[in-house]
């Protein structure tokens, strides 16, 4: 019980202090979207509030603190490809706190080229891939299981087509990576990004002065 109390305390303190800038925006955006009939369903999974519906017709997802918002295809299920990726952004928010907008949000928003292979997006995939394989029973799939699921249109385990892991730098979708293979698992470190001290200084400047720097070399 004490361990559970500590975990709950950590989550609550994180949301209302460390993640408060993006959480406040997420709370306002979710409620405003609901008021103007953009929301059809609200769910809760793995610490995230999942809000789905028309989402202003964007067809995309957005994560603001513990709030994940997306279109009608978004489902609070680790086997849902959109939830997989957006949950990775939630994990980034937990890790980076008040630097989230500067290090993740704005560089992602203003990215050009193939968005899926932007370093920010790749790190989100990496974090979620590791989390779900570790924490969710039955999520892991072998290469044969992955091919079988693709051929039979079964949504199970990590979606390497929608959420590629570009560990070889080839910018190709659908490349399987074995979570249980040590060398392949270690290669995920190539996709890691982190917040630096200047990202925290830049927290309250609109759009972030670091955005062009992060997007210049991708």
C-alpha positions as CSV (number, residue, x, y, z in Angstrom):
1,X,0.0,0.0,0.0
2,X,2.9,2.4,0.8
3,X,4.4,1.8,-2.7
4,X,1.0,2.5,-4.3
5,X,0.7,5.7,-2.2
6,X,4.2,6.9,-3.3
7,X,3.4,6.2,-7.0
8,X,0.1,8.1,-6.7
9,X,1.8,11.0,-4.9
10,X,4.5,11.1,-7.6
11,X,1.9,11.3,-10.4
12,X,-0.2,14.0,-8.7
13,X,2.8,16.1,-7.8
14,X,4.2,15.8,-11.3
15,X,1.0,16.9,-13.0
16,X,0.4,19.9,-10.8
17,X,4.0,21.1,-10.6
18,X,6.6,19.6,-13.0
19,X,4.1,19.2,-15.9
20,X,1.8,22.1,-15.0
21,X,2.3,24.3,-18.1
22,X,1.2,21.6,-20.6
23,X,-1.3,20.1,-18.3
24,X,-3.2,23.4,-17.9
25,X,-3.3,23.9,-21.7
26,X,-4.4,20.3,-22.1
27,X,-7.2,20.7,-19.5
28,X,-8.4,23.9,-21.1
29,X,-8.2,22.5,-24.7
30,X,-10.1,19.4,-23.7
31,X,-12.9,21.2,-22.0
32,X,-13.3,23.8,-24.7
33,X,-13.4,21.0,-27.4
34,X,-16.1,19.3,-25.4
35,X,-18.1,22.5,-25.1
36,X,-18.1,23.0,-28.9
37,X,-19.1,19.3,-29.7
38,X,-15.7,18.1,-30.8
39,X,-15.6,15.3,-28.2
40,X,-17.4,11.9,-28.4
41,X,-15.6,9.8,-25.9
42,X,-13.4,10.3,-22.8
43,X,-11.3,7.4,-21.3
44,X,-8.4,6.9,-19.0
45,X,-5.5,4.6,-19.4
46,X,-2.0,4.3,-17.9
47,X,-2.3,7.7,-16.2
48,X,-3.4,9.5,-19.4
49,X,-6.9,11.0,-20.1
50,X,-7.8,10.1,-23.6
51,X,-10.2,12.4,-25.4
52,X,-11.5,11.4,-28.9
53,X,-14.0,12.6,-31.4
54,X,-14.0,15.0,-34.3
55,X,-11.0,16.8,-32.9
56,X,-11.6,19.9,-35.2
57,X,-11.4,17.6,-38.2
58,X,-7.6,17.5,-38.0
59,X,-7.3,13.7,-38.1
60,X,-4.2,13.9,-35.9
61,X,-3.4,13.5,-32.3
62,X,-2.0,16.0,-29.8
63,X,-0.7,15.4,-26.3
64,X,-0.7,18.1,-23.6
65,X,0.6,16.9,-20.3
66,X,-1.6,14.0,-19.3
67,X,-4.3,14.8,-21.9
68,X,-4.2,12.9,-25.2
69,X,-6.6,14.2,-27.8
70,X,-7.3,12.7,-31.3
71,X,-9.9,11.8,-33.9
72,X,-12.4,9.0,-33.7
73,X,-9.6,6.4,-34.4
74,X,-8.0,7.2,-31.1
75,X,-8.7,4.5,-28.5
76,X,-7.2,4.1,-25.0
77,X,-5.7,0.8,-26.0
78,X,-1.9,0.0,-26.2
79,X,-2.7,-1.9,-29.5
80,X,-4.0,1.3,-31.1
81,X,-1.3,2.9,-33.2
82,X,-2.3,6.5,-32.5
83,X,-2.5,5.9,-28.8
84,X,0.9,4.2,-28.9
85,X,2.6,7.3,-30.4
86,X,0.8,9.9,-28.4
87,X,1.5,8.0,-25.2
88,X,5.1,8.4,-26.0
89,X,4.6,12.2,-25.9
90,X,3.0,11.8,-22.5
91,X,6.1,10.0,-21.3
92,X,8.2,12.9,-22.8
93,X,6.1,15.3,-20.8
94,X,6.7,13.4,-17.6
95,X,10.5,13.3,-18.3
96,X,11.0,16.9,-19.4
97,X,8.4,18.8,-17.4
98,X,8.3,22.6,-18.1
99,X,10.7,22.1,-21.1
100,X,8.2,20.0,-22.9
101,X,6.8,22.7,-25.2
102,X,10.3,24.0,-26.1
103,X,11.9,20.6,-26.6
104,X,9.0,18.6,-28.0
105,X,5.8,20.5,-28.7
106,X,7.0,23.4,-30.8
107,X,9.7,21.5,-32.8
108,X,7.1,18.9,-33.6
109,X,4.5,21.5,-34.6
110,X,6.8,23.4,-36.9
111,X,8.6,20.4,-38.4
112,X,9.0,20.0,-42.1
113,X,9.6,17.0,-44.3
114,X,8.7,13.5,-43.1
115,X,7.1,14.1,-39.8
116,X,7.3,10.5,-38.6
117,X,11.0,10.5,-38.7
118,X,11.6,13.8,-36.9
119,X,13.8,13.2,-33.8
120,X,11.0,14.3,-31.5
121,X,8.6,11.8,-33.0
122,X,11.2,9.0,-33.0
123,X,11.9,9.5,-29.3
124,X,8.2,9.4,-28.5
125,X,8.0,6.1,-30.4
126,X,11.0,4.8,-28.5
127,X,9.6,5.6,-25.1
128,X,6.2,4.1,-25.8
129,X,7.7,1.0,-27.4
130,X,9.8,0.3,-24.4
131,X,7.0,1.1,-21.9
132,X,4.3,-1.1,-23.4
133,X,6.6,-4.0,-24.0
134,X,7.7,-3.8,-20.4
135,X,4.4,-3.1,-18.7
136,X,1.7,-4.7,-20.8
137,X,1.3,-8.5,-20.8
138,X,0.9,-10.0,-24.2
139,X,2.1,-6.9,-26.0
140,X,5.4,-8.3,-27.2
141,X,5.4,-10.0,-30.6
142,X,8.1,-12.0,-32.4
143,X,9.0,-11.2,-36.1
144,X,6.8,-14.0,-37.2
145,X,3.9,-12.8,-35.1
146,X,4.3,-9.3,-36.5
147,X,4.2,-10.5,-40.1
148,X,1.2,-12.7,-39.4
149,X,-0.7,-9.8,-37.8
150,X,0.1,-7.5,-40.7
151,X,-1.0,-10.1,-43.3
152,X,-4.2,-10.8,-41.4
153,X,-4.9,-7.2,-40.4
154,X,-4.7,-8.0,-36.7
155,X,-4.0,-5.0,-34.5
156,X,-1.8,-6.4,-31.8
157,X,1.5,-5.2,-30.4
158,X,3.7,-2.4,-31.7
159,X,2.7,-1.0,-35.1
160,X,6.0,-0.6,-36.9
161,X,4.2,0.7,-40.0
162,X,2.5,3.7,-38.4
163,X,5.1,4.2,-35.7
164,X,8.5,3.3,-37.2
165,X,11.7,3.0,-35.1
166,X,14.4,4.4,-37.3
167,X,17.4,2.9,-35.6
168,X,19.3,2.3,-38.9
169,X,18.7,5.8,-40.3
170,X,17.0,4.4,-43.4
171,X,13.7,6.3,-42.9
172,X,11.7,3.2,-43.8
173,X,8.4,2.1,-42.3
174,X,7.6,-1.4,-41.2
175,X,11.0,-2.5,-40.0
176,X,10.6,-4.9,-37.1
177,X,12.6,-4.5,-34.0
178,X,12.9,-7.2,-31.4
179,X,12.4,-5.8,-27.8
180,X,14.0,-9.0,-26.4
181,X,17.1,-9.0,-28.5
182,X,19.8,-7.2,-26.6
183,X,21.6,-5.6,-29.5
184,X,18.4,-4.4,-31.1
185,X,17.1,-3.1,-27.8
186,X,20.4,-1.2,-27.2
187,X,20.1,0.4,-30.7
188,X,17.0,2.3,-29.4
189,X,19.3,4.6,-27.6
190,X,20.1,6.2,-30.9
191,X,16.6,7.7,-31.0
192,X,16.9,9.4,-27.5
193,X,16.4,13.1,-27.1
194,X,16.5,15.0,-23.8
195,X,15.9,18.5,-22.6
196,X,18.8,20.8,-21.9
197,X,19.2,23.6,-19.4
198,X,18.5,26.3,-22.0
199,X,15.1,24.6,-22.8
200,X,14.0,25.4,-19.3
201,X,15.1,29.0,-19.6
202,X,13.1,29.2,-22.8
203,X,9.9,27.9,-21.2
204,X,7.7,31.0,-21.3
205,X,8.8,32.4,-24.7
206,X,6.1,31.8,-27.4
207,X,7.1,29.2,-29.9
208,X,10.5,28.8,-28.3
209,X,13.7,30.3,-29.5
210,X,15.2,26.8,-29.8
211,X,12.7,25.5,-32.3
212,X,14.6,26.6,-35.4
213,X,17.8,25.1,-33.9
214,X,16.2,21.7,-33.3
215,X,14.6,21.6,-36.7
216,X,17.6,22.8,-38.7
217,X,19.4,19.5,-38.7
218,X,16.4,17.3,-37.8
